[in-house]
Amino acid sequence: MQDKPDNPTPLPAATIVIAREAENGFEVFMVKRHHQIDFVAGALVFPGGKVAPGDFDAGLEAHFDGAGGWSADDRALGAAAIREAFEESGILFAREEGASGLISAERAASLAHYRAPLDKREISLLEMLRREKLRLACDRLTRFAHWITPKMMPKRFDTHFFLAAAPQSHAGAHDGREAVDSIWIAPAAAVADRKTWNIVFPTKLNLMKLAQSKTVADAIAAARAHPPLTVEPWIEDGPDGQVLRIRGDAGYEQTSARLKDAM
């Protein structure tokens, strides 16, 4: 059996921070990973996952809205982010051909039978879009963060986070496969309730950054005003054990944590 590389190449991945207005600010949709998942098992995360080969399909070019100036890799990230969000939450950032608004919650619910086949790669994203005459609303995605898993990890991802306002009335529901629970929660509340939720370091810092804004529009405006810098944590030895650190200019309130607390 071939040994695993000491420093595996990060796999491209994408996620959407889905936000909606709430009574006292705004909240985000998060899912709890199944405990048997091999990456951040049991953690509360934003819906997302690896870029699939089908996300690079040239045929998707005819189904993008708002990605005209994007590179092929960026378009694949946008496709992956929308696909993964739909698979894991049932929330779909898409519109009918010729329409300006996003699809209704009822229309999204009628497409729920595609979630499992998409996840199992039994159908491609392009096939679904062609059958249902849909377009991907990349114009609703705002770049929010870019994190690369540390070099010492056995499994690494190059993850691009997008921020988007939830389509009206799309309630969201976890898939019951990769995710076993879901919640709409205020960013500050998610960070504060560590007894209920296991939140890893990147998720915690992104929630803290979101909590600096009062509304979804404020959060999107802040993200547009400060395009994300790439963050790749590293480990240093400290007086109380190993410390995980990140660059100090990426706009996060916290730039270090004890390794045992961060992972």
C-alpha positions in Angstrom: 0.0 0.0 0.0 1.3 3.4 -1.0 2.1 5.8 1.9 0.1 9.0 2.1 2.2 12.2 1.2 3.4 14.2 4.2 2.0 17.4 2.6 -1.0 16.5 0.4 -2.1 19.0 -2.2 -5.2 20.9 -1.0 -8.4 20.0 -2.9 -10.5 22.9 -4.2 -13.7 23.4 -2.2 -16.4 26.0 -1.9 -19.1 27.0 0.6 -21.8 29.6 0.9 -22.5 31.5 4.1 -26.2 31.8 3.7 -27.6 34.7 5.7 -31.1 36.1 6.3 -32.5 39.0 8.3 -33.8 38.2 11.8 -35.5 40.1 14.6 -32.4 41.3 16.3 -29.9 41.4 13.4 -29.3 38.5 11.1 -28.6 34.8 11.2 -26.8 32.2 9.1 -27.7 28.7 8.1 -25.3 26.0 9.5 -25.3 22.3 9.4 -23.8 19.7 11.9 -21.5 17.2 10.2 -22.2 13.5 10.7 -19.8 12.1 13.3 -18.5 9.5 10.7 -17.4 12.2 8.2 -13.6 12.1 7.8 -13.2 15.9 8.0 -14.5 18.1 10.8 -16.7 15.3 12.0 -19.5 16.5 14.3 -18.7 20.2 13.7 -21.1 23.0 13.0 -20.2 24.4 9.6 -21.5 26.3 6.6 -22.8 24.0 3.8 -20.1 23.3 1.3 -17.7 20.7 0.0 -15.2 19.6 -2.7 -15.4 20.8 -6.3 -16.6 17.9 -8.4 -15.4 17.1 -12.0 -18.8 18.1 -13.3 -18.5 21.6 -11.9 -15.9 22.2 -14.6 -18.3 21.1 -17.4 -18.0 23.5 -20.3 -21.7 23.2 -20.8 -22.4 25.1 -17.6 -21.2 28.2 -19.4 -24.7 28.6 -20.8 -26.2 28.4 -17.3 -24.3 31.1 -15.4 -25.6 34.5 -14.4 -23.0 37.0 -13.2 -19.9 35.0 -13.9 -18.9 36.7 -17.2 -15.5 37.9 -16.0 -14.7 34.8 -13.9 -12.0 32.3 -14.9 -12.8 28.7 -15.5 -11.6 27.8 -12.0 -13.7 30.5 -10.5 -16.8 29.4 -12.4 -16.2 25.9 -11.1 -16.0 27.2 -7.6 -19.3 29.1 -8.0 -21.0 26.0 -9.4 -19.6 23.9 -6.6 -20.8 26.3 -3.9 -24.3 26.5 -5.3 -24.5 22.7 -5.8 -23.2 21.9 -2.4 -25.5 24.4 -0.7 -28.4 22.8 -2.5 -27.3 19.3 -1.6 -26.8 20.1 2.1 -29.5 22.6 2.7 -32.1 22.5 -0.1 -31.5 26.2 -0.6 -30.9 26.8 -4.3 -29.3 30.0 -5.8 -30.9 29.7 -9.2 -33.5 31.3 -11.4 -35.7 30.2 -14.2 -34.5 30.9 -17.7 -35.5 34.4 -18.6 -36.4 35.4 -15.0 -34.7 38.0 -12.9 -35.7 36.8 -9.4 -34.5 33.6 -7.8 -36.7 30.6 -7.8 -39.4 30.4 -5.1 -39.2 28.2 -2.0 -42.0 26.0 -3.5 -40.0 25.5 -6.7 -36.9 24.7 -4.7 -38.9 22.1 -2.7 -40.1 20.5 -6.0 -36.4 19.9 -6.9 -35.5 18.3 -3.6 -35.4 14.8 -5.2 -32.2 15.9 -7.0 -30.3 16.4 -3.8 -29.2 12.9 -3.1 -28.4 12.0 -6.8 -26.3 15.1 -7.1 -24.4 14.1 -3.9 -23.9 10.6 -5.1 -22.8 11.9 -8.6 -25.7 9.9 -10.1 -26.6 13.0 -12.0 -24.5 16.1 -12.9 -25.4 19.7 -12.1 -25.5 20.4 -15.8 -28.1 17.6 -16.3 -30.3 19.1 -13.6 -30.1 22.6 -15.0 -30.9 21.5 -18.5 -33.9 19.4 -17.4 -35.3 22.1 -15.2 -34.4 25.1 -17.4 -32.5 26.8 -14.7 -29.5 29.2 -14.4 -27.0 29.5 -11.6 -27.2 32.9 -9.8 -23.5 33.5 -9.4 -24.4 37.2 -9.3 -25.8 36.7 -5.8 -22.4 35.4 -4.5 -19.9 37.7 -2.8 -16.4 36.5 -1.9 -16.1 36.4 1.8 -13.1 34.3 2.8 -10.3 32.0 1.5 -8.8 29.3 3.8 -6.3 26.6 3.1 -6.0 23.7 5.5 -2.6 23.7 7.4 0.2 21.6 5.9 0.4 19.1 8.8 -3.2 17.9 8.2 -3.6 14.5 6.5 -6.5 15.9 4.4 -6.4 19.4 3.0 -8.8 21.7 1.3 -8.4 25.0 -0.5 -11.8 26.5 0.4 -13.4 29.6 -1.0 -16.2 31.0 1.1 -19.0 33.0 -0.6 -21.6 35.1 1.3 -25.1 35.4 0.0 -28.5 36.6 1.2 -30.9 33.7 1.4 -33.6 33.5 -1.3 -36.9 34.7 0.1 -38.8 32.1 2.2 -36.1 29.3 1.6 -36.1 27.7 5.0 -33.4 25.2 4.6 -33.1 21.6 5.8 -30.1 19.3 6.4 -29.8 16.3 4.1 -29.6 13.6 6.8 -26.6 12.1 5.2 -23.5 14.2 5.6 -25.3 16.6 7.9 -27.4 15.4 10.8 -28.7 18.7 12.1 -29.2 22.3 11.0 -29.9 25.6 12.4 -30.4 29.3 11.6 -28.3 31.1 14.2 -26.9 34.5 14.9 -23.1 34.5 14.3 -22.3 35.7 17.8 -24.7 33.2 19.4 -23.0 30.3 17.5 -19.6 31.4 18.8 -20.8 31.9 22.3 -22.6 28.5 22.7 -19.5 26.2 22.6 -21.3 23.7 25.0 -23.8 22.9 22.3 -21.8 23.3 19.1 -18.3 22.1 18.1 -16.9 24.9 16.0 -13.4 24.7 14.4 -11.0 27.6 14.2 -11.8 28.9 10.6 -15.5 28.7 11.2 -15.2 30.5 14.5 -13.2 33.3 13.0 -15.6 33.7 10.1 -18.5 33.9 12.5 -16.7 36.5 14.5 -16.1 38.6 11.4 -19.8 38.3 10.4 -20.9 39.4 13.9 -19.2 42.7 13.3 -22.1 43.6 10.9 -25.7 44.4 12.0 -27.5 43.3 8.8 -27.0 41.0 5.9 -26.6 44.0 3.6 -23.9 45.4 5.9 -22.1 42.1 5.9 -22.2 41.9 2.1 -21.0 45.5 1.8 -18.1 44.8 4.2 -17.1 41.8 2.2 -17.1 43.7 -1.1 -15.1 46.5 0.4 -12.4 44.1 1.7 -11.8 41.2 -0.7 -10.5 38.2 1.2 -6.8 37.4 1.6 -5.7 33.8 1.5 -5.3 32.3 5.0 -3.1 29.3 5.6 -2.6 28.6 9.3 0.7 27.3 10.6 1.9 25.9 14.0 4.4 27.4 16.4 5.6 26.1 19.8 4.4 28.2 22.7 5.0 28.2 26.4 1.8 26.3 27.0 2.1 24.0 24.0 1.6 24.3 20.2 -0.2 27.3 18.9 -2.1 27.7 15.6 -1.5 31.1 14.0 -2.7 33.0 11.0 -1.6 36.1 9.2 -2.5 39.3 11.0 -3.7 41.3 8.0 -6.7 39.2 7.0 -9.3 41.1 9.0 -9.8 38.7 11.8 -10.1 39.7 15.5 -8.2 36.6 16.6 -4.9 35.5 15.0 -3.9 32.5 17.2 -5.3 29.7 19.3 -3.9 26.7 21.2 -3.8 23.9 18.8 -5.8 21.5 21.0 -8.6 24.1 21.2 -8.6 25.0 17.5 -8.9 21.6 15.7 
